[in-house]
């Protein structure tokens, strides 16, 4: 596994953990982010090299700052 794949998988796992802790389904979370459900699924599986703008949307939907989102990576 390359270092890039590793960060993508760790970020995706973090998003999934936080999403579930807030009680969101993938569909409801994607809607709150303004993103497609399949896109969120790809992020959570570490298949997407996500853009900074979308990372910010995810952080806002989770009610946290970017630094908080990356805190436990």
Backbone bond lengths (Angstrom), bond angles and torsions (degrees), N, CA, C in turn:
res aa  C-N    CA-C-N  psi(-1)  N-CA   C-N-CA  omega(-1)  CA-C   N-CA-C  phi
1 X - - - 1.456 - - 1.529 108.40 -
2 X 1.315 116.45 129.48 1.457 119.78 178.90 1.520 109.91 -76.50
3 X 1.336 115.14 163.91 1.460 120.26 -179.99 1.527 110.58 -61.62
4 X 1.344 117.47 -37.52 1.456 120.33 179.18 1.526 110.84 -63.36
5 X 1.341 116.96 -45.69 1.458 120.00 178.26 1.521 110.56 -59.72
6 X 1.307 115.95 -38.86 1.452 120.20 -179.10 1.525 110.85 -61.35
7 X 1.322 118.87 -47.54 1.462 121.14 -179.71 1.529 110.41 -65.48
8 X 1.314 117.54 -36.29 1.464 119.85 178.32 1.525 110.87 -64.61
9 X 1.310 116.90 -42.36 1.476 120.78 179.35 1.526 111.10 -68.98
10 X 1.331 116.68 -40.91 1.468 119.39 178.91 1.521 111.01 -66.07
11 X 1.331 117.07 -41.76 1.462 120.50 177.93 1.524 110.37 -63.58
12 X 1.321 116.71 -44.78 1.460 120.79 179.25 1.513 112.76 -60.81
13 X 1.329 115.89 -42.16 1.469 120.26 178.18 1.524 110.50 -64.16
14 X 1.326 116.67 -38.32 1.473 121.01 178.69 1.528 110.25 -64.79
15 X 1.316 117.02 -44.89 1.468 120.88 178.81 1.530 109.72 -61.31
16 X 1.333 117.12 -46.02 1.464 120.42 -179.67 1.535 110.99 -60.36
17 X 1.320 117.12 -45.93 1.467 121.65 -179.71 1.521 110.76 -60.07
18 X 1.324 116.60 -46.58 1.467 120.50 -179.29 1.520 111.44 -67.52
19 X 1.338 116.47 -40.82 1.474 120.04 178.58 1.523 110.58 -59.41
20 X 1.326 115.84 -47.28 1.463 120.01 -179.14 1.526 111.73 -66.09
21 X 1.332 116.89 -37.17 1.468 120.11 179.52 1.524 111.61 -64.94
22 X 1.333 116.81 -25.55 1.474 121.54 177.41 1.520 111.85 -89.90
23 X 1.339 117.21 -3.67 1.454 121.21 176.57 1.517 115.40 81.81
24 X 1.317 118.12 17.57 1.460 121.37 179.51 1.514 111.39 -87.58
25 X 1.318 115.98 139.89 1.458 120.50 165.22 1.522 106.04 -77.90
26 X 1.323 117.00 165.31 1.467 118.99 176.47 1.526 110.17 -59.12
27 X 1.311 115.84 -41.20 1.460 120.21 -177.76 1.526 112.11 -65.23
28 X 1.327 117.26 -47.70 1.467 119.32 -179.04 1.527 111.25 -67.74
29 X 1.328 117.08 -34.84 1.459 120.81 178.32 1.522 110.60 -67.77
30 X 1.313 116.84 -43.89 1.463 120.91 178.42 1.524 110.48 -59.27
31 X 1.314 116.22 -41.94 1.468 120.31 178.59 1.525 110.43 -62.65
32 X 1.320 117.38 -43.59 1.466 121.78 179.21 1.524 111.29 -62.91
33 X 1.337 116.68 -34.43 1.468 121.92 178.97 1.524 112.35 -79.18
34 X 1.326 116.53 -20.23 1.458 120.21 -174.07 1.523 111.65 78.42
35 X 1.341 115.14 28.42 1.468 121.52 -179.07 1.519 109.19 -124.07
36 X 1.314 117.11 164.04 1.454 121.87 179.20 1.532 110.99 -76.70
37 X 1.321 117.40 145.19 1.463 121.72 179.98 1.523 111.75 -58.89
38 X 1.326 116.86 -39.45 1.468 118.90 -179.50 1.524 111.18 -67.32
39 X 1.329 116.70 -30.52 1.463 120.99 176.44 1.530 109.70 -66.32
40 X 1.330 116.88 -46.64 1.470 121.32 178.22 1.526 109.95 -60.49
41 X 1.322 116.98 -41.73 1.466 120.37 177.08 1.521 111.72 -59.04
42 X 1.326 116.74 -43.17 1.458 121.50 178.11 1.514 112.32 -64.63
43 X 1.322 116.56 -38.39 1.474 121.02 176.30 1.526 109.43 -62.72
44 X 1.315 116.33 -48.17 1.465 120.44 -177.08 1.526 112.45 -64.86
45 X 1.305 117.77 -28.77 1.470 121.23 177.40 1.521 112.51 -86.07
46 X 1.328 116.87 -3.55 1.455 120.66 -179.81 1.513 113.30 76.34
47 X 1.316 116.59 25.07 1.464 121.72 -178.06 1.532 112.83 -96.51
48 X 1.307 116.85 -11.49 1.464 121.54 -176.17 1.523 110.48 -113.50
49 X 1.316 116.47 132.80 1.453 121.50 171.03 1.525 105.36 -90.47
50 X 1.292 115.66 89.51 1.461 124.32 -166.44 1.535 112.12 -72.69
51 X 1.322 115.91 141.61 1.465 122.64 178.95 1.530 110.82 -75.40
52 X 1.314 115.61 152.68 1.464 120.76 179.73 1.522 112.12 -58.47
53 X 1.308 117.83 -37.69 1.473 120.26 179.03 1.535 110.82 -60.92
54 X 1.318 116.08 -39.74 1.460 119.46 179.76 1.522 111.71 -74.23
55 X 1.315 117.90 -31.96 1.465 120.74 174.32 1.523 108.91 -62.34
56 X 1.321 116.31 -41.66 1.465 119.95 178.55 1.530 110.98 -63.93
57 X 1.334 117.78 -40.29 1.468 120.98 177.38 1.524 110.67 -60.73
58 X 1.324 116.73 -42.19 1.462 121.79 179.74 1.526 110.13 -64.32
59 X 1.327 117.06 -46.03 1.466 120.58 179.13 1.530 110.78 -59.34
60 X 1.328 116.93 -45.64 1.465 120.58 179.52 1.521 111.21 -62.53
61 X 1.328 117.26 -41.18 1.469 120.73 179.83 1.526 110.99 -65.03
62 X 1.321 116.87 -29.72 1.469 121.07 177.88 1.525 111.85 -85.83
63 X 1.336 117.20 -5.18 1.461 121.35 179.11 1.519 112.67 72.48
64 X 1.336 116.02 35.98 1.457 119.16 -179.08 1.518 110.84 -138.76
65 X 1.322 115.18 166.47 1.456 120.70 176.76 1.519 109.50 -81.77
66 X 1.322 115.74 166.51 1.464 120.01 176.35 1.525 110.61 -60.69
67 X 1.334 116.89 -41.68 1.460 118.85 -179.29 1.526 111.72 -64.36
68 X 1.317 117.60 -37.36 1.467 120.09 177.01 1.528 110.92 -65.04
69 X 1.315 116.50 -39.20 1.460 121.06 179.71 1.535 110.83 -61.48
70 X 1.321 116.83 -39.15 1.468 121.66 -177.48 1.520 113.18 -89.22
71 X 1.318 117.55 -2.27 1.461 122.07 -172.08 1.531 114.29 -53.40
72 X 1.304 118.94 -43.33 1.466 121.51 -173.14 1.516 113.46 -107.21
73 X 1.317 117.86 26.32 1.453 120.28 177.08 1.499 107.64 -82.10
